[in-house]
Amino acid sequence: MVEFETISTQNKQSVLGIYQKIYLGDCDLNALSDMMDRPPHIGFCGYTDNELVGFISANHVVDELDIIELGVISEFRRRGIAHKFLIYLQHYCVNQNIKKIFLEVAENNAAAIGLYEKTGFSKIGARKNYYSRKGTLIDGLTYCWNSIR
Ligand SMILES: CC(C)(COP(=O)(O)OP(=O)(O)OC[C@H]1O[C@@H](n2cnc3c(N)ncnc32)[C@H](O)[C@@H]1OP(=O)(O)O)[C@@H](O)C(=O)NCCC(=O)NCCS
């Protein structure tokens, strides 16, 4: 069971706290924090038994969304929580008349790729050396979900 809440000034610091936990501190906290303060941002966090377990963060431009981050704390993984976040976001898009969701994922992130493919996203492109992780360049894959089939 996951209860969803919109990311707001009330819960933003807690969300940034689990963001650091999810990436073991290897993340740009200020960049995400600034992005969350800007109007195109829309995000949801999720609670299980009152514990904050994950979040999804996106930018909304006209009739499209770009997912910026999606993460679940390690103790709560493989329970279908990230899948629930994406289904929740897809329903939000249908209700808001948002037609497409885009995202980039590192080509070596098998967990995330499996998740997106399970949730109806299709691969539409690749970006050479899109990510730099600890001095290693990794290709990015672009995925898209269409609300109109
Ligand atoms: C990717 C992530 C969000 C998945 O969260 P999760 O709640 O564990 O995912 P779910 O339990 O909803 O899994 C849904 C599907 O994703 C895939 N998946 C999830 N974790 C996986 C893993 N470790 N290995 C392979 N496939 C995996 C599977 O297809 C799974 O479906 P299944 O359980 O029927 O096999 C989580 O591992 C995470 O936070 N990782 C670190 C941050 C990150 O990489 N975010 C994505 C940025 S693009």
PDBQT file of the ligand as one rigid body, heavy atoms in Angstrom, charges set to zero:
ROOT
HETATM    1  C1  LIG A 201      14.651   1.665 -10.468  1.00  0.00    +0.000 C 
HETATM    2  C2  LIG A 201      13.848   1.686  -9.141  1.00  0.00    +0.000 C 
HETATM    3  C3  LIG A 201      13.115   3.025  -9.060  1.00  0.00    +0.000 C 
HETATM    4  C4  LIG A 201      12.849   0.525  -9.158  1.00  0.00    +0.000 C 
HETATM    5  O1  LIG A 201      12.060   0.618  -7.983  1.00  0.00    +0.000 OA
HETATM    6  P1  LIG A 201      11.234  -0.619  -7.400  1.00  0.00    +0.000 P 
HETATM    7  O2  LIG A 201      10.163  -0.089  -6.523  1.00  0.00    +0.000 OA
HETATM    8  O3  LIG A 201      12.165  -1.600  -6.812  1.00  0.00    +0.000 OA
HETATM    9  O4  LIG A 201      10.606  -1.247  -8.736  1.00  0.00    +0.000 OA
HETATM   10  P2  LIG A 201       9.323  -2.206  -8.804  1.00  0.00    +0.000 P 
HETATM   11  O5  LIG A 201       9.310  -3.132  -7.633  1.00  0.00    +0.000 OA
HETATM   12  O6  LIG A 201       8.115  -1.376  -9.031  1.00  0.00    +0.000 OA
HETATM   13  O7  LIG A 201       9.665  -3.074 -10.093  1.00  0.00    +0.000 OA
HETATM   14  C5  LIG A 201       8.890  -2.995 -11.281  1.00  0.00    +0.000 C 
HETATM   15  C6  LIG A 201       9.646  -3.705 -12.383  1.00  0.00    +0.000 C 
HETATM   16  O8  LIG A 201      10.915  -3.083 -12.613  1.00  0.00    +0.000 OA
HETATM   17  C7  LIG A 201      11.904  -4.073 -12.935  1.00  0.00    +0.000 C 
HETATM   18  N1  LIG A 201      12.908  -4.124 -11.886  1.00  0.00    +0.000 N 
HETATM   19  C8  LIG A 201      12.896  -3.462 -10.717  1.00  0.00    +0.000 A 
HETATM   20  N2  LIG A 201      14.022  -3.713 -10.023  1.00  0.00    +0.000 NA
HETATM   21  C9  LIG A 201      14.758  -4.568 -10.776  1.00  0.00    +0.000 A 
HETATM   22  C10 LIG A 201      16.021  -5.160 -10.602  1.00  0.00    +0.000 A 
HETATM   23  N3  LIG A 201      16.760  -4.953  -9.497  1.00  0.00    +0.000 N 
HETATM   24  N4  LIG A 201      16.499  -5.945 -11.591  1.00  0.00    +0.000 NA
HETATM   25  C11 LIG A 201      15.781  -6.164 -12.717  1.00  0.00    +0.000 A 
HETATM   26  N5  LIG A 201      14.548  -5.621 -12.932  1.00  0.00    +0.000 NA
HETATM   27  C12 LIG A 201      14.057  -4.826 -11.974  1.00  0.00    +0.000 A 
HETATM   28  C13 LIG A 201      11.155  -5.367 -13.046  1.00  0.00    +0.000 C 
HETATM   29  O9  LIG A 201      10.675  -5.479 -14.386  1.00  0.00    +0.000 OA
HETATM   30  C14 LIG A 201       9.988  -5.140 -12.094  1.00  0.00    +0.000 C 
HETATM   31  O10 LIG A 201       8.881  -5.935 -12.397  1.00  0.00    +0.000 OA
HETATM   32  P3  LIG A 201       8.744  -7.394 -11.702  1.00  0.00    +0.000 P 
HETATM   33  O11 LIG A 201       8.829  -7.154 -10.221  1.00  0.00    +0.000 OA
HETATM   34  O12 LIG A 201       7.399  -7.853 -12.171  1.00  0.00    +0.000 OA
HETATM   35  O13 LIG A 201       9.907  -8.200 -12.194  1.00  0.00    +0.000 OA
HETATM   36  C15 LIG A 201      14.790   1.508  -7.903  1.00  0.00    +0.000 C 
HETATM   37  O14 LIG A 201      15.629   0.379  -8.143  1.00  0.00    +0.000 OA
HETATM   38  C16 LIG A 201      15.654   2.716  -7.604  1.00  0.00    +0.000 C 
HETATM   39  O15 LIG A 201      15.232   3.622  -6.882  1.00  0.00    +0.000 OA
HETATM   40  N6  LIG A 201      16.895   2.740  -8.149  1.00  0.00    +0.000 N 
HETATM   41  C17 LIG A 201      17.821   3.861  -7.904  1.00  0.00    +0.000 C 
HETATM   42  C18 LIG A 201      17.369   5.123  -8.610  1.00  0.00    +0.000 C 
HETATM   43  C19 LIG A 201      17.184   4.906 -10.109  1.00  0.00    +0.000 C 
HETATM   44  O16 LIG A 201      17.985   4.240 -10.787  1.00  0.00    +0.000 OA
HETATM   45  N7  LIG A 201      16.126   5.527 -10.656  1.00  0.00    +0.000 N 
HETATM   46  C20 LIG A 201      15.792   5.487 -12.066  1.00  0.00    +0.000 C 
HETATM   47  C21 LIG A 201      16.396   6.678 -12.737  1.00  0.00    +0.000 C 
HETATM   48  S1  LIG A 201      16.031   6.662 -14.496  1.00  0.00    +0.000 SA
ENDROOT
TORSDOF 0
